[in-house]
Amino acid sequence: MSSRTRSDSVAIIASLLLALFLTVLPLPHWAIHYRPQWVALVLIFWAMNVPQRVGVFWGFGVGIMLDVISGSVLGKNALGLSVVCFLALVLHQRILPFPPLQQAFSVWLLLLVERLLSLWTMGAIGQPTPSPLYWMPTFVGMAIWPWLSVVMQWVRERPEG
């Protein structure tokens, strides 16, 4: 395994663990609806920037982990994150040439797909329809994408040693 591959592997795993932690971190009641979709954002970044390393199986595996630690129906997050990773892999060559501010709209659409699939699974198991604030994390994710992508790119390209 080359030094670059090893470095990418450490960065991928560390950033996904941090995203899982931020996802389950307790927030005040007023802030719950404004929590970004951290795991989806990090998976989108890695699927677009290292498509040969992060793909649908990463989305599925991390989604199952998120289902387990959040106590949701097993497979709910796995489905959404797998589809989002697939779409990020298919569209990465069209999205990456744009600057981060313009990428944010495409990322918003990917986050919207994840939320729609989550809403569909909630309806399939008989959970009530959530309030309109259910969609707020997609807008927060779109707003933080430019900064998140710059920080993640810096982490990915940092010098060794």
N, CA, C and O of each residue as an XYZ file, in Angstrom:
644
protein
N       0.853     -1.173      0.000
C       0.000      0.000      0.000
C       0.896      1.233      0.000
O       1.789      1.362      0.837
N       0.653      2.124     -0.934
C       1.476      3.323     -1.028
C       1.183      4.273      0.126
O       0.169      4.155      0.813
N       2.092      5.207      0.317
C       1.938      6.191      1.395
C       0.685      7.037      1.183
O      -0.020      7.352      2.142
N       0.405      7.403     -0.060
C      -0.782      8.218     -0.378
C      -2.068      7.446     -0.079
O      -3.014      7.994      0.487
N      -2.090      6.169     -0.465
C      -3.262      5.332     -0.221
C      -3.499      5.165      1.267
O      -4.636      5.236      1.734
N      -2.425      4.942      2.011
C      -2.539      4.780      3.463
C      -3.030      6.075      4.099
O      -3.880      6.056      4.988
N      -2.491      7.198      3.638
C      -2.900      8.499      4.153
C      -4.377      8.764      3.858
O      -5.108      9.252      4.720
N      -4.814      8.440      2.634
C      -6.231      8.600      2.282
C      -7.114      7.713      3.146
O      -8.180      8.138      3.592
N      -6.672      6.478      3.385
C      -7.470      5.556      4.203
C      -7.661      6.086      5.614
O      -8.762      6.029      6.161
N      -6.594      6.598      6.197
C      -6.688      7.162      7.551
C      -7.613      8.371      7.552
O      -8.446      8.513      8.448
N      -7.475      9.243      6.557
C      -8.319     10.441      6.486
C      -9.785     10.073      6.276
O     -10.666     10.683      6.881
N     -10.053      9.089      5.432
C     -11.431      8.661      5.171
C     -12.066      8.122      6.440
O     -13.163      8.537      6.816
N     -11.385      7.203      7.097
C     -11.944      6.579      8.301
C     -12.095      7.596      9.424
O     -13.122      7.626     10.101
N     -11.073      8.435      9.626
C     -11.145      9.434     10.703
C     -12.270     10.436     10.454
O     -12.996     10.794     11.382
N     -12.418     10.887      9.219
C     -13.472     11.873      8.935
C     -14.863     11.254      9.055
O     -15.798     11.920      9.498
N     -15.009      9.997      8.668
C     -16.312      9.338      8.816
C     -16.646      9.089     10.285
O     -17.801      9.225     10.689
N     -15.646      8.727     11.083
C     -15.894      8.559     12.521
C     -16.274      9.887     13.167
O     -17.167      9.939     14.013
N     -15.595     10.957     12.766
C     -15.949     12.284     13.277
C     -17.369     12.669     12.851
O     -18.123     13.235     13.642
N     -17.730     12.364     11.608
C     -19.083     12.666     11.121
C     -20.132     11.872     11.901
O     -21.189     12.407     12.237
N     -19.847     10.601     12.189
C     -20.776      9.797     13.000
C     -20.922     10.394     14.391
O     -22.026     10.462     14.932
N     -19.801     10.827     14.970
C     -19.842     11.445     16.298
C     -20.674     12.726     16.276
O     -21.512     12.937     17.152
N     -20.445     13.578     15.281
C     -21.194     14.834     15.186
C     -22.688     14.589     14.947
O     -23.529     15.399     15.339
N     -23.002     13.474     14.307
C     -24.401     13.150     14.035
C     -25.155     12.749     15.296
O     -26.341     13.049     15.427
N     -24.484     12.076     16.221
C     -25.174     11.621     17.441
C     -24.899     12.525     18.638
O     -25.418     12.280     19.727
N     -24.103     13.549     18.453
C     -23.805     14.492     19.529
C     -25.090     15.185     19.982
O     -25.821     15.720     19.148
N     -25.381     15.188     21.281
C     -26.610     15.848     21.748
C     -26.574     17.355     21.463
O     -25.549     18.014     21.639
N     -27.707     17.870     21.024
C     -27.857     19.298     20.745
C     -29.039     19.831     21.541
O     -29.916     19.063     21.936
N     -29.071     21.141     21.781
C     -30.266     21.724     22.405
C     -31.486     21.475     21.512
O     -31.363     21.321     20.297
N     -32.650     21.441     22.134
C     -33.876     21.127     21.394
C     -34.081     22.047     20.186
O     -34.509     21.589     19.126
N     -33.778     23.336     20.339
C     -34.007     24.280     19.245
C     -33.074     24.034     18.058
O     -33.384     24.446     16.940
N     -31.937     23.371     18.285
C     -30.934     23.198     17.229
C     -31.023     21.855     16.509
O     -30.319     21.635     15.523
N     -31.868     20.968     16.985
C     -31.925     19.621     16.412
C     -32.248     19.655     14.915
O     -31.663     18.896     14.142
N     -33.151     20.508     14.508
C     -33.564     20.549     13.099
C     -32.527     21.214     12.198
O     -32.660     21.182     10.975
N     -31.504     21.811     12.786
C     -30.475     22.496     12.000
C     -29.175     21.699     11.911
O     -28.176     22.197     11.392
N     -29.185     20.469     12.413
C     -27.984     19.623     12.364
C     -27.747     19.192     10.913
O     -28.632     18.606     10.289
N     -26.570     19.477     10.380
C     -26.281     19.050      9.002
C     -26.230     17.526      8.904
O     -26.063     16.828      9.904
N     -26.372     17.041      7.710
C     -26.249     15.610      7.453
C     -24.754     15.299      7.313
O     -24.253     15.083      6.209
N     -24.055     15.281      8.447
C     -22.598     15.164      8.445
C     -22.106     13.942      7.680
O     -21.199     14.045      6.854
N     -22.700     12.792      7.952
C     -22.228     11.557      7.323
C     -22.417     11.632      5.809
O     -21.516     11.267      5.053
N     -23.561     12.094      5.373
C     -23.810     12.210      3.931
C     -22.833     13.196      3.284
O     -22.316     12.933      2.199
N     -22.583     14.314      3.940
C     -21.655     15.307      3.388
C     -20.248     14.736      3.237
O     -19.600     14.933      2.209
N     -19.780     14.031      4.259
C     -18.425     13.460      4.202
C     -18.353     12.364      3.140
O     -17.375     12.283      2.396
N     -19.383     11.522      3.067
C     -19.392     10.477      2.035
C     -19.431     11.082      0.630
O     -18.762     10.587     -0.277
N     -20.201     12.134      0.450
C     -20.244     12.799     -0.856
C     -18.856     13.327     -1.216
O     -18.401     13.164     -2.348
N     -18.190     13.958     -0.254
C     -16.849     14.485     -0.532
C     -15.910     13.367     -0.980
O     -15.251     13.482     -2.013
N     -15.851     12.285     -0.201
C     -14.911     11.217     -0.527
C     -15.296     10.485     -1.807
O     -14.417     10.115     -2.585
N     -16.585     10.267     -2.043
C     -17.005      9.582     -3.269
C     -16.673     10.410     -4.506
O     -16.368      9.852     -5.560
N     -16.727     11.719     -4.389
C     -16.403     12.568     -5.540
C     -14.896     12.746     -5.717
O     -14.423     12.864     -6.847
N     -14.142     12.767     -4.632
C     -12.710     13.056     -4.718
C     -11.830     11.816     -4.781
O     -10.714     11.880     -5.296
N     -12.307     10.703     -4.271
C     -11.549      9.449     -4.336
C     -12.517      8.343     -4.772
O     -12.763      7.404     -4.014
N     -13.066      8.446     -5.988
C     -14.105      7.495     -6.396
C     -13.617      6.054     -6.507
O     -14.420      5.123     -6.436
N     -12.324      5.863     -6.677
C     -11.792      4.510     -6.754
C     -11.696      3.856     -5.375
O     -11.472      2.649     -5.284
N     -11.862      4.632     -4.303
C     -11.742      4.110     -2.938
C     -13.067      4.087     -2.186
O     -13.320      3.157     -1.420
N     -13.911      5.084     -2.385
C     -15.157      5.206     -1.618
C     -16.326      5.118     -2.585
O     -16.419      5.873     -3.553
N     -17.218      4.173     -2.295
C     -18.355      3.988     -3.185
C     -19.592      3.524     -2.449
O     -19.790      3.829     -1.273
N     -20.405      2.793     -3.149
C     -21.705      2.365     -2.646
C     -21.560      1.501     -1.394
O     -22.345      1.646     -0.457
N     -20.577      0.613     -1.362
C     -20.418     -0.249     -0.187
C     -20.027      0.547      1.052
O     -20.433      0.208      2.164
N     -19.243      1.601      0.863
C     -18.937      2.490      1.990
C     -20.217      3.142      2.489
O     -20.451      3.218      3.695
N     -21.039      3.611      1.566
C     -22.311      4.220      1.947
C     -23.191      3.246      2.703
O     -23.813      3.606      3.702
N     -23.243      2.009      2.225
C     -24.064      1.000      2.886
C     -23.525      0.679      4.276
O     -24.280      0.637      5.247
N     -22.213      0.451      4.367
C     -21.611      0.102      5.659
C     -21.742      1.205      6.691
O     -22.104      0.948      7.839
N     -21.450      2.423      6.288
C     -21.568      3.554      7.214
C     -23.038      3.796      7.551
O     -23.362      4.182      8.674
N     -23.925      3.571      6.585
C     -25.356      3.714      6.841
C     -25.851      2.716      7.878
O     -26.651      3.063      8.746
N     -25.378      1.479      7.789
C     -25.745      0.467      8.796
C     -25.209      0.884     10.162
O     -25.912      0.770     11.166
N     -23.959      1.368     10.203
C     -23.406      1.843     11.480
C     -24.247      2.982     12.042
O     -24.517      3.016     13.242
N     -24.662      3.909     11.192
C     -25.487      5.031     11.626
C     -26.852      4.547     12.111
O     -27.382      5.070     13.091
N     -27.421      3.559     11.437
C     -28.693      2.980     11.887
C     -28.550      2.388     13.284
O     -29.419      2.576     14.135
N     -27.463      1.677     13.514
C     -27.252      1.022     14.809
C     -27.046      2.049     15.916
O     -27.666      1.947     16.974
N     -26.181      3.041     15.687
C     -25.895      3.984     16.781
C     -27.004      4.998     17.003
O     -27.108      5.573     18.087
N     -27.845      5.228     15.978
C     -28.941      6.187     16.160
C     -30.246      5.512     16.558
O     -31.205      6.187     16.930
N     -30.287      4.192     16.482
C     -31.489      3.468     16.882
C     -32.609      3.520     15.862
O     -33.765      3.270     16.203
N     -32.291      3.838     14.626
C     -33.340      3.874     13.601
C     -33.517      2.485     12.995
O     -32.758      1.564     13.298
N     -34.513      2.347     12.149
C     -34.790      1.075     11.496
C     -33.563      0.657     10.695
O     -33.002      1.453      9.942
N     -33.154     -0.594     10.864
C     -31.953     -1.086     10.197
C     -32.129     -1.034      8.673
O     -33.025     -1.676      8.124
N     -31.292     -0.286      8.017
C     -31.322     -0.144      6.572
C     -31.829      1.199      6.095
O     -31.665      1.543      4.924
N     -32.448      1.971      6.987
C     -33.002      3.278      6.594
C     -31.901      4.204      6.082
O     -31.993      4.725      4.971
N     -30.873      4.406      6.880
C     -29.762      5.267      6.464
C     -28.887      4.580      5.426
O     -28.313      5.239      4.559
N     -28.785      3.255      5.513
C     -27.965      2.520      4.556
C     -28.487      2.705      3.135
O     -27.700      2.879      2.204
N     -29.792      2.669      2.964
C     -30.382      2.870      1.639
C     -30.068      4.267      1.115
O     -29.566      4.418      0.001
N     -30.359      5.275      1.908
C     -30.140      6.651      1.471
C     -28.685      6.954      1.167
O     -28.376      7.576      0.151
N     -27.785      6.515      2.047
C     -26.365      6.810      1.840
C     -25.788      6.023      0.668
O     -24.899      6.516     -0.026
N     -26.280      4.808      0.439
C     -25.824      4.033     -0.721
C     -26.214      4.720     -2.023
O     -25.402      4.834     -2.941
N     -27.453      5.175     -2.097
C     -27.922      5.860     -3.310
C     -27.165      7.171     -3.512
O     -26.789      7.505     -4.635
N     -26.942      7.912     -2.428
C     -26.202      9.174     -2.533
C     -24.770      8.917     -2.998
O     -24.256      9.658     -3.836
N     -24.122      7.888     -2.471
C     -22.760      7.556     -2.925
C     -22.759      7.170     -4.400
O     -21.869      7.571     -5.150
N     -23.753      6.392     -4.813
C     -23.845      6.015     -6.221
C     -23.974      7.256     -7.107
O     -23.269      7.389     -8.108
N     -24.873      8.153     -6.733
C     -25.065      9.375     -7.526
C     -23.810     10.247     -7.528
O     -23.466     10.838     -8.552
N     -23.125     10.330     -6.385
C     -21.881     11.111     -6.322
C     -20.814     10.497     -7.227
O     -20.058     11.221     -7.875
N     -20.752      9.164     -7.274
C     -19.788      8.499     -8.153
C     -20.106      8.758     -9.621
O     -19.209      9.022    -10.422
N     -21.372      8.680     -9.963
C     -21.780      8.877    -11.354
C     -21.570     10.322    -11.801
O     -21.192     10.574    -12.945
N     -21.817     11.268    -10.897
C     -21.803     12.685    -11.267
C     -20.519     13.430    -10.902
O     -20.413     14.626    -11.176
N     -19.538     12.753    -10.289
C     -18.380     13.487     -9.772
C     -17.614     14.250    -10.849
O     -17.098     15.334    -10.575
N     -17.527     13.719    -12.057
C     -16.788     14.426    -13.110
C     -17.531     15.667    -13.596
O     -16.922     16.568    -14.173
N     -18.826     15.717    -13.370
C     -19.602     16.901    -13.756
C     -19.623     17.949    -12.649
O     -19.748     19.142    -12.924
N     -19.500     17.507    -11.400
C     -19.609     18.423    -10.261
C     -18.260     19.028     -9.881
O     -18.178     20.224     -9.602
N     -17.203     18.217     -9.867
C     -15.901     18.669     -9.360
C     -15.274     19.852    -10.095
O     -14.596     20.650     -9.448
N     -15.457     20.014    -11.403
C     -14.822     21.172    -12.051
C     -15.314     22.524    -11.544
O     -14.630     23.533    -11.717
N     -16.476     22.556    -10.928
C     -17.023     23.820    -10.440
C     -16.393     24.210     -9.112
O     -15.950     23.342     -8.361
N     -16.346     25.500     -8.814
C     -15.862     25.930     -7.495
C     -16.852     25.488     -6.411
O     -18.020     25.232     -6.701
N     -16.380     25.401     -5.162
C     -17.228     24.899     -4.067
C     -18.579     25.599     -3.923
O     -19.567     24.951     -3.575
N     -18.642     26.895     -4.179
C     -19.933     27.585     -4.068
C     -20.945     27.052     -5.074
O     -22.129     26.937     -4.759
N     -20.495     26.730     -6.264
C     -21.400     26.177     -7.271
C     -21.664     24.696     -7.034
O     -22.740     24.196     -7.363
N     -20.690     23.992     -6.466
C     -20.900     22.589     -6.117
C     -21.999     22.447     -5.072
O     -22.683     21.425     -5.018
N     -22.165     23.466     -4.250
C     -23.116     23.397     -3.136
C     -24.532     23.082     -3.606
O     -25.259     22.368     -2.916
N     -24.938     23.595     -4.756
C     -26.286     23.301     -5.253
C     -26.426     21.821     -5.601
O     -27.442     21.204     -5.282
N     -25.414     21.248     -6.253
C     -25.448     19.817     -6.577
C     -25.453     18.978     -5.311
O     -26.159     17.972     -5.227
N     -24.671     19.389     -4.337
C     -24.643     18.675     -3.057
C     -26.005     18.769     -2.383
O     -26.465     17.799     -1.780
N     -26.654     19.925     -2.480
C     -27.999     20.072     -1.916
C     -28.960     19.060     -2.544
O     -29.773     18.457     -1.844
N     -28.866     18.877     -3.858
C     -29.736     17.904     -4.523
C     -29.453     16.485     -4.033
O     -30.382     15.700     -3.843
N     -28.184     16.153     -3.829
C     -27.842     14.829     -3.302
C     -28.382     14.652     -1.883
O     -28.915     13.595     -1.549
N     -28.245     15.676     -1.058
C     -28.780     15.613      0.305
C     -30.299     15.498      0.288
O     -30.887     14.826      1.136
N     -30.922     16.147     -0.666
C     -32.375     16.072     -0.813
C     -32.811     14.648     -1.170
O     -33.820     14.161     -0.661
N     -32.059     13.990     -2.036
C     -32.358     12.594     -2.382
C     -32.286     11.721     -1.132
O     -33.147     10.869     -0.912
N     -31.255     11.938     -0.314
C     -31.119     11.145      0.917
C     -32.310     11.374      1.838
O     -32.841     10.420      2.406
N     -32.733     12.614      1.993
C     -33.882     12.922      2.858
C     -35.175     12.347      2.281
O     -36.020     11.863      3.034
N     -35.339     12.394      0.963
C     -36.535     11.822      0.339
C     -36.613     10.314      0.572
O     -37.683      9.784      0.869
N     -35.484      9.628      0.436
C     -35.470      8.184      0.691
C     -35.750      7.885      2.158
O     -36.436      6.914      2.477
N     -35.226      8.711      3.042
C     -35.496      8.551      4.468
C     -36.981      8.774      4.759
O     -37.580      8.039      5.544
N     -37.565      9.777      4.134
C     -38.999     10.050      4.299
C     -39.834      8.887      3.777
O     -40.841      8.516      4.381
N     -39.415      8.321      2.665
C     -40.118      7.179      2.091
C     -40.087      5.986      3.047
O     -41.110      5.334      3.260
N     -38.916      5.700      3.624
C     -38.843      4.574      4.563
C     -39.651      4.856      5.822
O     -40.247      3.941      6.390
N     -39.679      6.099      6.262
C     -40.505      6.447      7.428
C     -41.980      6.192      7.127
O     -42.705      5.674      7.976
N     -42.423      6.548      5.934
C     -43.803      6.290      5.544
C     -44.089      4.806      5.405
O     -45.182      4.347      5.736
N     -43.109      4.051      4.915
C     -43.298      2.616      4.724
C     -43.472      1.874      6.045
O     -44.143      0.843      6.093
N     -42.874      2.390      7.112
C     -43.016      1.716      8.410
C     -44.080      2.367      9.284
O     -44.236      2.009     10.451
N     -44.808      3.319      8.718
C     -45.946      3.892      9.420
C     -45.650      5.036     10.364
O     -46.477      5.356     11.218
N     -44.491      5.660     10.233
C     -44.200      6.817     11.076
C     -44.933      8.039     10.530
O     -45.171      8.131      9.326
N     -45.293      8.979     11.409
C     -46.021     10.164     10.939
C     -45.140     11.065     10.065
O     -43.912     11.040     10.154
N     -45.793     11.843      9.236
C     -45.082     12.792      8.375
C     -44.441     13.877      9.233
O     -45.117     14.487     10.061
N     -43.138     14.125      9.045
C     -42.472     15.152      9.859
C     -42.880     16.567      9.444
O     -43.514     16.778      8.410
N     -42.497     17.514     10.279
C     -42.796     18.926     10.001
C     -41.920     19.428      8.847
O     -40.966     18.753      8.458
N     -42.231     20.590      8.305
C     -41.393     21.159      7.235
C     -39.931     21.379      7.659
O     -39.049     21.468      6.804
N     -39.671     21.468      8.961
C     -38.284     21.607      9.423
C     -37.440     20.367      9.109
O     -36.215     20.408      9.220
N     -38.079     19.288      8.725
C     -37.386     18.058      8.329
C     -36.395     18.328      7.194
O     -35.367     17.660      7.091
N     -36.705     19.300      6.352
C     -35.873     19.599      5.187
C     -34.730     20.563      5.495
O     -33.856     20.764      4.652
N     -34.719     21.157      6.676
C     -33.714     22.161      7.024
C     -32.274     21.639      6.936
O     -31.408     22.388      6.483
N     -31.966     20.397      7.344
C     -30.573     19.939      7.234
C     -30.016     19.972      5.813
O     -28.807     20.108      5.629
N     -30.879     19.848      4.812
C     -30.365     19.923      3.438
C     -29.851     21.326      3.124
O     -28.834     21.487      2.450
N     -30.557     22.329      3.614
C     -30.130     23.718      3.380
C     -28.883     24.060      4.195
O     -28.000     24.775      3.722
N     -28.820     23.544      5.422
C     -27.627     23.769      6.247
C     -26.425     23.088      5.598
O     -25.334     23.658      5.557
N     -26.620     21.873      5.093
C     -25.544     21.164      4.405
C     -25.060     21.908      3.176
O     -23.860     21.972      2.908
N     -26.003     22.473      2.427
C     -25.630     23.263      1.253
C     -24.831     24.497      1.675
O     -23.876     24.881      1.000
N     -25.220     25.109      2.783
C     -24.536     26.324      3.244
C     -23.122     26.041      3.738
O     -22.227     26.865      3.550
N     -22.908     24.885      4.368
C     -21.566     24.603      4.899
C     -20.675     23.870      3.910
O     -19.477     23.731      4.160
N     -21.222     23.393      2.787
C     -20.419     22.637      1.835
C     -19.160     23.376      1.376
O     -18.092     22.764      1.364
N     -19.222     24.647      1.000
C     -17.991     25.301      0.534
C     -16.860     25.239      1.559
O     -15.710     24.987      1.199
N     -17.175     25.467      2.818
C     -16.141     25.425      3.857
C     -15.720     23.997      4.159
O     -14.532     23.721      4.328
N     -16.672     23.098      4.226
C     -16.349     21.701      4.506
C     -15.466     21.121      3.412
O     -14.506     20.408      3.704
N     -15.779     21.416      2.160
C     -14.983     20.855      1.070
C     -13.563     21.413      1.066
O     -12.617     20.693      0.748
N     -13.406     22.680      1.412
C     -12.061     23.266      1.477
C     -11.256     22.619      2.604
O     -10.088     22.279      2.414
N     -11.867     22.448      3.764
C     -11.176     21.819      4.898
C     -10.837     20.371      4.574
O      -9.725     19.919      4.848
N     -11.782     19.641      3.994
C     -11.534     18.232      3.664
C     -10.460     18.104      2.584
O      -9.655     17.173      2.622
N     -10.440     19.020      1.633
C      -9.401     18.990      0.603
C      -8.035     19.260      1.229
O      -7.042     18.647      0.838
N      -7.981     20.169      2.193
C      -6.730     20.443      2.892
C      -6.273     19.196      3.652
O      -5.088     18.863      3.636
N      -7.197     18.510      4.312
C      -6.860     17.274      5.036
C      -6.338     16.229      4.061
O      -5.374     15.523      4.357
N      -6.961     16.134      2.922
C      -6.558     15.130      1.938
C      -5.183     15.423      1.347
O      -4.413     14.498      1.089
N      -4.868     16.693      1.131
C      -3.626     17.057      0.454
C      -2.509     17.490      1.388
O      -1.457     17.935      0.929
N      -2.720     17.367      2.691
C      -1.687     17.808      3.636
C      -0.401     17.028      3.392
O      -0.438     15.865      2.988
N       0.728     17.668      3.637
C       2.008     16.983      3.425
C       2.203     15.862      4.441
O       1.728     15.940      5.574
N       2.904     14.830      4.018
C       3.204     13.694      4.906
C       4.211     14.106      5.962
O       5.044     14.988      5.754
N       4.107     13.438      7.102
C       5.110     13.643      8.146
C       4.662     14.603      9.121
O       5.383     14.898     10.074
